[in-house]
Amino acid sequence: MDIMGALAGLQDESQESEKKEEKTEEKPEAVAAVHAVEAPAKSCLVLCGSTDWVAAAKGAAGKQKQKQDGAQGDQFDSPVIVGGALAGVRVAYVSVGPSAGHVLAFGDGKVFAWGQNSHGQLGLGAKAPWCVPGPAEAKAWSAPGTPVSAACGKNHTLVLYADGAVASAGCGERGALGHGDKAKDMPEMSHDPKIVEAVSDVVCIAAGTDFSLAGASTGKVYSWGWTEFGKLGQGDDGCYNTKDSSIKLTYTAAGAPGLVKGLPAGFEAVQVSAGKNHAAALGADGVGFTWGDGAYGKLGHRSQEQLNAPRALEGARFSSLLCGDSSTAGLGWPEYRGRPFTKTAGDGMLFVWGVLKGTHGEGATHPVPNYDLQGWAIDKHCLGVGASHCALGAEGSAVAWALMPVAYGQLGYGAAGPKSSHRAKELDALKGAVTAQCVASSGQTHFLCDAGSVSALPVWTPPKPTQLTAPPVAKRAPPKKKGGPAAKKAKK
């Protein structure tokens, strides 16, 4: 047979093979499941970063302000075990957020909350101080039922219960609490948790800077809060002009949960995530969707376009999707012809996009594999994305790296180690650590660890709130008096 004939034969065989594949192709295997942390029998919470919660919530820019006001907490460049009220508690779950300066943790059937409390986001009642430096039992969060997960926004908090109900507390003036569109339902502060009546049968929640998300067992995803950047995913960004005589634009506070539009029929939400001004939803088939502010390409669609409704990510299937400030990350598998490649150990390889190296101007507008961690067996619960850094626990080790400049020791490299690194670097103090969960915020990293594997770490005992003083508040100048009827008569 001549060469051309042989090639024709191979082509025929290839076409026949493709036809057989099309006939036998089954429904794509699900690569995700609703996240449920499996805590060790004896566990503890490990922290690295700043406990000046107010300053750290402002990111690197808050460092100078911290120096001016005086430090209101410690900075741990190496990991420490969180003591105080958590001493001896089997910690089962921890939640922070890329925009948050506070923490919620579950353990021994109790809810603990600490950090910034400027708008009542800790749910400790109106008499609680402006900042609670260490874990304090927050009984009000347990009143509605059995808590299963939490989400921390910049100034508000959500808690999800076993029966699918959601409660919220904190800043409501932009509608992030979800209690309605009337002024009385959007208070500046709400110190006591209250059930979000408009959503039910919820399986996953997320809290961004000033907005919230909830995925229901029906597959529908709901959003509420500030509409700017189209981050609610409801088809528009709620922008309107406040004056007919001039251009003065503002946005809408959507205080009542509304449906996120554009997700495909049959979508089954297993995870939602909210960053500073963008959001993501993950389906049970591993297909991820993003929307909102597209600056730096953090939506992953090869552009910096703002999206007012969800758009599917291409090139990968995911087991987890997490939004940061100017970046997004996920665990998953490359995809070819609509099907993911053979799965590896763990929940997939790491993809990151948006800002990757802020000081050098490097980034990506689509999901890019992090080859420094290729081959690691990473669990989807053990990846944390903060405002400016990533961290994870895997294979008896912990790793962290910066996406943008960091200022609070949250990478955990130690006092003698580098202050920052754009390459993933192991934390020497956590070699041998067995991690069940990792979360990251603007100035801290938390690892939920097997207590026996980190027993050599020092224990941090937080100070009492009475030992802290509120930062000085600048006095506002009195408003200028406008001329009334008497002034008009005097002119005449």
C-alpha positions as CSV (number, residue, x, y, z in Angstrom):
1,M,0.0,0.0,0.0
2,D,1.3,3.5,-0.9
3,I,1.8,6.2,1.8
4,M,-1.3,8.2,0.7
5,G,-3.4,5.0,1.0
6,A,-2.0,4.3,4.4
7,L,-2.8,7.8,5.6
8,A,-6.3,7.5,4.2
9,G,-6.7,4.2,6.1
10,L,-5.6,5.8,9.4
11,Q,-8.0,8.7,8.8
12,D,-10.9,6.3,8.3
13,E,-9.9,4.4,11.5
14,S,-9.7,7.7,13.4
15,Q,-13.1,8.8,12.1
16,E,-14.6,5.4,13.0
17,S,-13.0,5.7,16.5
18,E,-14.5,9.2,17.0
19,K,-17.9,8.0,16.0
20,K,-17.7,5.1,18.5
21,E,-16.6,7.6,21.1
22,E,-19.6,9.8,20.3
23,K,-22.0,6.9,20.6
24,T,-20.5,5.6,23.9
25,E,-19.9,9.0,25.5
26,E,-21.7,9.2,28.8
27,K,-22.9,12.2,30.7
28,P,-19.7,14.0,32.0
29,E,-18.8,12.8,35.4
30,A,-19.3,15.2,38.2
31,V,-16.1,16.6,39.6
32,A,-17.5,18.6,42.5
33,A,-19.7,18.1,45.6
34,V,-21.1,20.5,48.2
35,H,-18.1,21.3,50.4
36,A,-18.2,19.7,53.9
37,V,-15.0,19.9,56.0
38,E,-14.0,16.6,57.7
39,A,-12.2,17.8,60.9
40,P,-9.8,15.5,62.7
41,A,-10.9,13.9,66.0
42,K,-8.6,16.4,67.8
43,S,-8.1,19.6,66.0
44,C,-7.0,23.2,66.5
45,L,-6.8,26.4,64.6
46,V,-3.4,27.7,63.4
47,L,-2.9,31.4,62.5
48,C,-0.2,33.4,60.8
49,G,-0.5,37.2,60.1
50,S,-1.7,40.2,62.0
51,T,-4.3,40.4,64.8
52,D,-4.6,44.1,64.3
53,W,-7.9,43.2,62.6
54,V,-8.9,46.7,61.7
55,A,-5.7,47.7,60.1
56,A,-5.2,44.3,58.3
57,A,-8.7,44.5,56.8
58,K,-7.4,47.5,54.8
59,G,-4.6,45.5,53.2
60,A,-1.1,46.7,52.7
61,A,-2.3,50.3,52.7
62,G,-3.4,49.9,56.4
63,K,0.2,49.3,57.6
64,Q,1.1,53.0,57.7
65,K,-2.2,53.8,59.4
66,Q,-1.4,51.1,62.0
67,K,1.8,52.8,62.8
68,Q,0.1,56.1,63.2
69,D,-2.6,54.8,65.5
70,G,-0.4,52.4,67.4
71,A,-0.5,48.6,67.1
72,Q,-3.8,47.1,68.2
73,G,-2.6,43.5,68.0
74,D,0.3,41.2,67.4
75,Q,1.9,40.1,64.2
76,F,2.8,36.5,63.7
77,D,5.3,35.9,60.9
78,S,5.4,32.2,62.0
79,P,2.3,30.1,62.6
80,V,0.8,29.9,66.1
81,I,-2.1,27.9,67.6
82,V,-5.1,30.1,68.5
83,G,-5.8,29.7,72.2
84,G,-8.1,31.6,74.5
85,A,-11.7,30.4,74.2
86,L,-10.6,27.8,71.6
87,A,-8.2,26.1,73.9
88,G,-9.2,22.4,74.0
89,V,-12.0,22.9,71.5
90,R,-12.3,20.5,68.6
91,V,-12.5,23.1,65.8
92,A,-14.7,21.7,63.0
93,Y,-14.9,24.7,60.6
94,V,-13.5,28.2,60.0
95,S,-14.5,31.0,57.8
96,V,-12.9,34.3,56.7
97,G,-13.2,36.3,53.5
98,P,-10.8,38.2,51.1
99,S,-12.4,41.5,52.2
100,A,-13.0,40.6,55.8
101,G,-11.3,41.6,59.1
102,H,-13.2,39.1,61.2
103,V,-13.4,35.3,61.6
104,L,-16.1,32.7,62.5
105,A,-15.3,29.2,63.7
106,F,-17.5,26.2,64.7
107,G,-16.4,23.8,67.4
108,D,-18.0,21.5,70.0
109,G,-21.5,22.6,68.9
110,K,-20.6,26.3,69.5
111,V,-20.0,29.3,67.2
112,F,-17.0,31.5,67.9
113,A,-16.5,35.0,66.4
114,W,-13.7,37.5,66.6
115,G,-12.0,40.4,64.9
116,Q,-13.4,43.7,63.6
117,N,-17.0,44.4,64.8
118,S,-17.5,48.0,63.6
119,H,-21.0,47.1,62.2
120,G,-22.0,44.3,64.5
121,Q,-20.8,41.6,62.0
122,L,-19.7,39.3,64.8
123,G,-23.4,38.9,66.0
124,L,-22.4,39.5,69.6
125,G,-25.1,42.0,70.3
126,A,-25.1,45.8,70.5
127,K,-22.9,45.9,73.7
128,A,-20.0,44.1,72.1
129,P,-16.8,46.2,71.5
130,W,-15.7,47.6,68.2
131,C,-13.1,44.8,68.0
132,V,-12.9,41.4,69.7
133,P,-9.2,40.3,69.4
134,G,-9.8,36.6,70.1
135,P,-12.5,33.9,69.9
136,A,-15.7,34.7,71.8
137,E,-18.7,32.5,71.9
138,A,-21.5,34.0,69.8
139,K,-24.6,32.2,71.1
140,A,-27.0,34.2,68.9
141,W,-25.7,32.4,65.7
142,S,-26.7,29.0,67.2
143,A,-30.3,30.0,68.1
144,P,-31.8,29.4,64.6
145,G,-30.5,25.9,64.3
146,T,-27.4,23.8,63.6
147,P,-24.8,25.9,61.8
148,V,-22.9,24.2,58.9
149,S,-21.0,27.0,57.2
150,A,-20.4,30.7,57.3
151,A,-19.3,33.5,55.0
152,C,-17.6,36.7,56.0
153,G,-17.9,39.9,53.9
154,K,-16.1,43.2,54.6
155,N,-18.7,44.3,57.2
156,H,-21.3,41.6,57.3
157,T,-21.6,37.9,58.0
158,L,-23.8,35.0,56.8
159,V,-24.4,31.7,58.5
160,L,-26.0,28.6,56.8
161,Y,-27.9,26.1,58.8
162,A,-28.6,22.4,58.4
163,D,-32.2,23.0,57.4
164,G,-31.1,25.3,54.5
165,A,-31.9,28.6,56.3
166,V,-29.5,31.6,56.2
167,A,-29.0,34.3,58.9
168,S,-27.1,37.5,58.5
169,A,-25.7,40.3,60.7
170,G,-23.6,43.4,60.2
171,C,-23.7,46.3,57.8
172,G,-27.0,46.5,55.9
173,E,-27.0,49.9,54.3
174,R,-26.2,48.5,50.9
175,G,-28.6,45.7,51.2
176,A,-26.0,42.9,51.9
177,L,-28.1,41.4,54.7
178,G,-31.0,40.5,52.4
179,H,-33.9,41.5,54.6
180,G,-35.7,43.6,52.1
181,D,-35.6,46.8,50.0
182,K,-37.2,49.2,52.5
183,A,-35.0,51.6,54.5
184,K,-35.9,49.9,57.7
185,D,-34.6,46.6,56.3
186,M,-31.2,48.1,55.3
187,P,-29.8,49.4,58.6
188,E,-26.3,50.8,59.0
189,M,-25.7,48.2,61.7
190,S,-27.5,45.0,62.8
191,H,-25.8,43.4,65.8
192,D,-28.1,40.4,66.1
193,P,-28.4,37.7,63.5
194,K,-31.7,37.5,61.6
195,I,-33.0,34.9,59.2
196,V,-33.1,35.9,55.5
197,E,-36.7,34.9,54.8
198,A,-36.6,35.2,51.0
199,V,-34.3,32.2,50.5
200,S,-34.6,28.5,51.7
201,D,-33.1,25.1,51.0
202,V,-29.7,26.8,50.6
203,V,-26.7,24.6,50.2
204,C,-23.9,27.1,49.8
205,I,-23.3,30.8,50.6
206,A,-20.7,33.6,50.0
207,A,-20.2,37.2,51.1
208,G,-18.3,39.8,49.2
209,T,-17.4,43.4,50.1
210,D,-21.0,44.6,50.1
211,F,-23.0,41.8,48.5
212,S,-24.1,38.2,49.2
213,L,-24.8,35.0,47.3
214,A,-26.7,31.8,48.1
215,G,-27.1,28.6,46.0
216,A,-30.2,26.5,46.6
217,S,-30.8,22.8,46.3
218,T,-33.0,23.6,43.3
219,G,-29.9,24.7,41.5
220,K,-30.9,28.4,41.5
221,V,-28.4,31.0,42.7
222,Y,-29.6,34.2,44.5
223,S,-27.8,37.4,45.1
224,W,-28.4,40.7,47.0
225,G,-26.6,43.8,48.0
226,W,-24.8,46.6,46.1
227,T,-25.2,46.3,42.3
228,E,-22.1,48.1,41.1
229,F,-19.9,46.2,38.6
230,G,-22.8,43.9,37.8
231,K,-21.6,41.6,40.6
232,L,-25.1,40.5,41.5
233,G,-25.3,38.8,38.1
234,Q,-28.9,39.8,37.6
235,G,-28.4,41.3,34.1
236,D,-27.5,44.9,34.8
237,D,-25.3,46.9,37.2
238,G,-28.2,49.0,38.7
239,C,-26.6,52.3,37.6
240,Y,-28.8,55.4,37.4
241,N,-28.5,59.2,37.3
242,T,-29.6,61.0,40.5
243,K,-30.1,64.3,38.8
244,D,-31.8,65.4,35.6
245,S,-29.9,68.6,35.4
246,S,-26.4,67.0,35.6
247,I,-24.7,63.6,35.5
248,K,-24.4,62.2,38.9
249,L,-24.3,58.4,38.7
250,T,-24.9,55.9,41.6
251,Y,-26.0,52.3,42.0
252,T,-28.8,50.4,43.5
253,A,-28.9,48.7,46.9
254,A,-30.9,45.6,46.2
255,G,-31.9,44.5,49.7
256,A,-34.1,41.6,48.6
257,P,-32.6,38.4,47.2
258,G,-33.0,38.1,43.4
259,L,-32.2,35.4,40.9
260,V,-28.8,35.3,39.2
261,K,-29.6,35.2,35.5
262,G,-28.0,33.2,32.7
263,L,-27.0,30.0,34.4
264,P,-28.0,27.0,32.2
265,A,-31.1,24.8,32.7
266,G,-30.3,22.0,35.1
267,F,-27.5,23.8,36.8
268,E,-26.8,22.3,40.2
269,A,-24.9,24.8,42.5
270,V,-22.3,23.2,44.7
271,Q,-20.3,26.3,45.5
272,V,-20.6,30.1,45.3
273,S,-17.7,32.6,45.9
274,A,-17.6,36.3,46.3
275,G,-14.5,38.5,46.0
276,K,-14.2,42.3,46.3
277,N,-16.3,43.1,43.2
278,H,-16.7,39.8,41.3
279,A,-18.4,36.4,41.9
280,A,-18.3,32.8,40.9
281,A,-20.6,29.8,40.9
282,L,-19.6,26.1,40.4
283,G,-21.9,23.4,39.1
284,A,-21.9,19.7,40.0
285,D,-20.5,18.9,36.6
286,G,-17.4,21.0,37.4
287,V,-18.3,23.8,35.0
288,G,-17.5,27.2,36.6
289,F,-19.2,30.6,35.9
290,T,-17.9,34.1,36.8
291,W,-19.3,37.6,36.5
292,G,-18.9,41.1,37.8
293,D,-15.8,43.4,37.6
294,G,-13.5,42.1,34.9
295,A,-10.4,44.3,35.7
296,Y,-7.1,42.5,35.4
297,G,-8.8,39.6,33.6
298,K,-9.9,38.0,36.9
299,L,-13.1,36.7,35.4
300,G,-11.0,34.4,33.2
301,H,-12.7,35.0,29.8
302,R,-9.6,36.4,28.0
303,S,-10.8,40.0,28.4
304,Q,-11.2,42.7,31.1
305,E,-14.9,43.2,30.2
306,Q,-17.4,43.7,33.0
307,L,-20.1,41.0,33.0
308,N,-23.5,41.6,34.4
309,A,-24.5,37.9,34.1
310,P,-22.6,34.6,34.5
311,R,-20.4,33.3,31.7
312,A,-18.9,29.8,31.7
313,L,-15.2,29.3,32.1
314,E,-13.5,27.4,29.2
315,G,-10.5,25.1,29.2
316,A,-11.0,23.4,32.6
317,R,-13.4,21.7,34.9
318,F,-13.2,22.6,38.6
319,S,-13.7,21.1,42.0
320,S,-13.4,24.5,43.7
321,L,-13.5,28.2,42.7
322,L,-12.4,31.0,44.9
323,C,-12.6,34.8,44.3
324,G,-10.0,37.1,45.8
325,D,-9.5,40.8,45.3
326,S,-7.9,41.1,41.9
327,S,-7.4,37.4,41.2
328,T,-9.4,34.1,41.1
329,A,-8.1,30.6,41.7
330,G,-9.5,27.1,41.4
331,L,-8.6,23.4,41.6
332,G,-9.5,21.4,38.6
333,W,-8.5,19.6,35.4
334,P,-7.8,20.8,31.9
335,E,-10.7,20.1,29.5
336,Y,-10.6,18.8,26.0
337,R,-13.7,18.4,23.7
338,G,-16.0,19.1,26.6
339,R,-14.5,16.4,28.8
340,P,-11.9,16.8,31.6
341,F,-8.5,15.0,31.4
342,T,-7.8,12.0,33.6
343,K,-8.1,13.1,37.2
344,T,-5.0,13.0,39.3
345,A,-4.6,12.6,43.1
346,G,-6.5,15.1,45.2
347,D,-9.1,17.5,43.7
348,G,-7.1,18.7,40.7
349,M,-4.2,21.0,39.8
350,L,-4.1,24.6,40.8
351,F,-5.2,27.3,38.3
352,V,-4.9,31.1,39.0
353,W,-5.8,34.1,36.9
354,G,-6.1,37.8,37.2
355,V,-3.2,39.5,39.0
356,L,-0.4,36.9,39.5
357,K,2.6,39.1,40.3
358,G,1.4,42.5,41.3
359,T,4.7,44.2,41.7
360,H,5.9,43.0,38.3
361,G,2.7,43.6,36.4
362,E,2.2,40.0,35.5
363,G,-1.2,38.4,35.1
364,A,-3.5,36.3,33.0
365,T,-7.0,36.7,31.6
366,H,-7.7,33.0,31.6
367,P,-7.1,30.0,33.9
368,V,-3.4,29.3,34.0
369,P,-1.9,26.2,35.8
370,N,0.5,26.8,38.6
371,Y,3.2,24.3,37.6
372,D,5.1,24.9,40.9
373,L,2.5,22.7,42.6
374,Q,2.0,20.2,39.8
375,G,1.6,16.7,41.1
376,W,0.6,17.8,44.6
377,A,-2.5,16.0,46.0
378,I,-4.5,19.1,47.1
379,D,-7.9,18.8,48.8
380,K,-10.5,21.4,47.7
381,H,-11.1,22.4,51.4
382,C,-7.4,23.2,51.8
383,L,-7.0,26.0,49.4
384,G,-7.4,29.6,50.6
385,V,-7.4,32.8,48.5
386,G,-7.1,36.1,50.3
387,A,-7.1,39.6,49.1
388,S,-3.4,39.5,48.0
389,H,-2.2,36.0,48.6
390,C,-2.9,32.2,48.3
391,A,-2.2,29.4,50.8
392,L,-2.8,25.7,50.9
393,G,-2.2,22.6,53.0
394,A,-1.3,19.3,51.3
395,E,0.8,16.2,51.8
396,G,1.9,17.0,55.3
397,S,3.0,20.5,54.4
398,A,1.7,24.0,54.0
399,V,2.5,26.5,51.2
400,A,1.8,30.2,50.7
401,W,2.7,32.9,48.1
402,A,1.8,36.5,47.3
403,L,-0.2,37.7,44.4
404,M,0.2,41.4,45.3
405,P,2.4,43.1,48.0
406,V,1.7,41.7,51.5
407,A,2.4,43.5,54.8
408,Y,1.3,41.4,57.7
409,G,3.3,38.2,57.8
410,Q,0.3,36.2,56.5
411,L,2.6,34.0,54.4
412,G,4.0,32.5,57.6
413,Y,7.6,32.2,56.4
414,G,9.0,33.2,59.8
415,A,10.8,36.2,61.1
416,A,14.1,35.2,59.4
417,G,12.4,34.2,56.2
418,P,11.5,36.4,53.2
419,K,8.7,39.0,53.7
420,S,7.1,38.0,50.4
421,S,7.4,35.6,47.5
422,H,5.6,35.2,44.2
423,R,6.7,31.6,44.0
424,A,4.9,29.0,46.2
425,K,7.1,28.4,49.2
426,E,6.7,25.9,52.0
427,L,6.2,27.0,55.6
428,D,9.0,25.5,57.6
429,A,7.0,25.6,60.9
430,L,4.2,23.5,59.4
431,K,6.3,20.6,58.0
432,G,4.4,17.5,59.0
433,A,1.1,19.3,59.6
434,V,-2.1,17.5,58.7
435,T,-4.5,20.1,57.3
436,A,-8.3,19.7,57.0
437,Q,-9.1,23.3,55.9
438,C,-7.3,26.5,54.8
439,V,-8.8,30.0,54.5
440,A,-7.2,33.3,53.8
441,S,-8.2,36.9,54.3
442,S,-6.7,40.4,53.8
443,G,-4.0,40.0,56.5
444,Q,-4.2,36.5,57.9
445,T,-4.0,32.8,56.9
446,H,-5.8,30.1,59.0
447,F,-5.2,26.4,58.9
448,L,-7.5,23.9,60.6
449,C,-5.1,21.2,61.6
450,D,-4.8,17.9,63.4
451,A,-3.7,18.9,66.9
452,G,-1.1,16.2,67.2
453,S,0.6,17.2,64.0
454,V,1.2,20.8,65.2
455,S,1.7,20.3,68.9
456,A,5.2,21.9,68.8
457,L,3.8,25.3,67.7
458,P,3.5,28.1,70.3
459,V,0.0,29.0,71.6
460,W,-1.3,32.5,71.2
461,T,-3.6,33.7,74.0
462,P,-5.5,36.7,72.8
463,P,-5.9,39.8,75.0
464,K,-9.3,40.8,76.4
465,P,-11.3,43.4,74.4
466,T,-11.0,45.8,77.3
467,Q,-7.3,46.0,76.7
468,L,-7.8,47.6,73.3
469,T,-8.7,51.2,72.6
470,A,-10.8,52.3,69.6
471,P,-8.9,54.3,67.0
472,P,-9.3,58.0,67.2
473,V,-12.2,59.4,65.1
474,A,-11.6,62.6,63.3
475,K,-14.1,65.3,64.2
476,R,-16.3,66.6,61.4
477,A,-16.5,70.3,60.8
478,P,-20.0,71.7,61.5
479,P,-22.1,72.2,58.3
480,K,-22.1,75.7,56.9
481,K,-25.4,77.5,57.5
482,K,-27.3,78.4,54.4
483,G,-29.0,81.7,54.0
484,G,-32.7,81.6,55.0
485,P,-35.5,84.2,54.6
486,A,-33.8,86.6,57.0
487,A,-30.6,86.6,55.0
488,K,-32.6,87.3,51.8
489,K,-34.3,90.3,53.4
490,A,-31.0,91.7,54.6
491,K,-29.7,91.6,51.0
492,K,-32.7,93.6,49.9
